[in-house]
C-alpha cells in the first residue's frame, strides 16, 4: 500500500480540495440565507428556528381577515360590473340612445 501512495497523491489532493470547497459553499449559502432573513432548515427541510411568536400569529390573523374582506369586495365589484354590462348591451338602452340622436340638438 505504501508503494502506491505516490500514485494516489493527486487523487487525494483533489478529494481534499473538493471537500473544502463543498464545506465552504455550504457555509456561504447558510450565511446568505441568514443575511436575507430566510429560515434555516434542518436535514429534512424543517425549519430549525421557526418564528411563531404572538406578533407573527396576530399579523397572520390580520392578513387573513383583510384577504377575506378584499375577496368579498372584489365579488361585489364583479356583480356590479356585470349589471352595468347588461344595461349597456341591452337593446332598449341603445334604442333610447338612437331616438335621442334622431331628435337632434335641444332647441
SULDAKA-V191384 format. One record per residue. N is the residue number from 1. PHI is phi in degrees with one decimal (* if undefined). PSI is psi in whole degrees, -180 to 180 (999 if undefined). OMEGA is omega in degrees with one decimal (* if undefined). Layout:
n;phi;psi;omega
N;PHI;PSI;OMEGA
N;PHI;PSI;OMEGA
//
This chain:
n;phi;psi;omega
1;*;-41;-178.9
2;-66.7;-29;179.9
3;-73.6;-20;179.0
4;-91.9;-4;-177.6
5;-60.0;-43;177.6
6;-61.2;-28;178.8
7;-74.8;-31;-178.2
8;-88.3;-11;-174.6
9;-57.2;-45;178.5
10;-62.2;-37;179.9
11;-69.9;-40;178.1
12;-65.8;-41;178.5
13;-61.6;-43;178.8
14;-64.5;-40;179.4
15;-65.3;-40;178.9
16;-67.0;-41;179.2
17;-63.6;-44;178.6
18;-63.4;-40;179.2
19;-64.8;-43;179.5
20;-64.9;-43;177.9
21;-63.7;-40;178.7
22;-64.0;-43;178.4
23;-66.1;-40;177.8
24;-62.7;-41;178.2
25;-65.7;-39;178.1
26;-64.5;-43;178.0
27;-63.8;-41;-179.6
28;-65.0;-45;179.9
29;-67.1;-35;176.5
30;-65.3;-41;177.9
31;-61.9;-42;178.4
32;-63.5;-40;178.8
33;-62.7;-44;-180.0
34;-66.4;-42;-178.6
35;-61.0;-39;-176.5
36;-96.0;7;171.8
37;86.0;11;177.4
38;-76.9;144;178.7
39;-71.5;145;177.0
40;-75.3;146;-177.6
41;-117.7;148;175.8
42;-83.5;-169;-177.4
43;-64.3;-29;-177.9
44;-103.1;12;176.5
45;91.0;-2;178.4
46;-78.3;150;-179.4
47;-70.2;134;179.9
48;-75.6;-43;179.5
49;-124.9;78;-179.2
50;-68.4;139;-179.7
51;-92.7;98;179.4
52;-128.6;57;176.6
53;-90.9;175;-176.2
54;-63.2;-36;-180.0
55;-63.3;-41;179.3
56;-66.6;-41;179.5
57;-64.4;-43;178.9
58;-64.3;-40;179.6
59;-63.4;-41;178.0
60;-64.8;-39;177.5
61;-63.7;-43;179.1
62;-64.0;-43;179.6
63;-65.9;-37;178.9
64;-66.6;-43;179.4
65;-68.3;-38;177.7
66;-65.2;-39;177.7
67;-61.7;-44;178.6
68;-63.8;-41;179.3
69;-63.9;-44;179.9
70;-66.7;-36;177.1
71;-65.3;-40;178.1
72;-65.0;-42;179.0
73;-64.9;-40;177.8
74;-64.1;-39;176.6
75;-62.9;-41;177.7
76;-63.5;-42;179.7
77;-65.5;-38;177.2
78;-63.1;-41;178.1
79;-64.1;-43;180.0
80;-65.4;-40;179.0
81;-64.8;-40;177.5
82;-62.6;-39;178.2
83;-64.7;-45;179.2
84;-63.7;-42;177.7
85;-62.0;-39;179.5
86;-66.0;-40;-179.7
87;-66.2;-45;-176.3
88;-69.2;-38;-178.2
89;-86.0;-2;178.8
90;-67.3;139;-178.6
91;-63.6;-34;-179.7
92;-65.1;-37;179.3
93;-65.5;-46;-179.6
94;-68.3;-33;177.5
95;-64.2;-44;177.1
96;-61.7;-40;179.8
97;-64.2;-42;178.9
98;-66.2;-39;178.7
99;-64.0;-42;179.5
100;-64.8;-35;177.5
101;-67.9;-35;179.6
102;-70.2;-30;179.8
103;-66.9;-25;178.7
104;84.2;-174;-178.7
105;-67.9;150;-179.3
106;-67.8;137;-178.8
107;-90.6;999;*
//
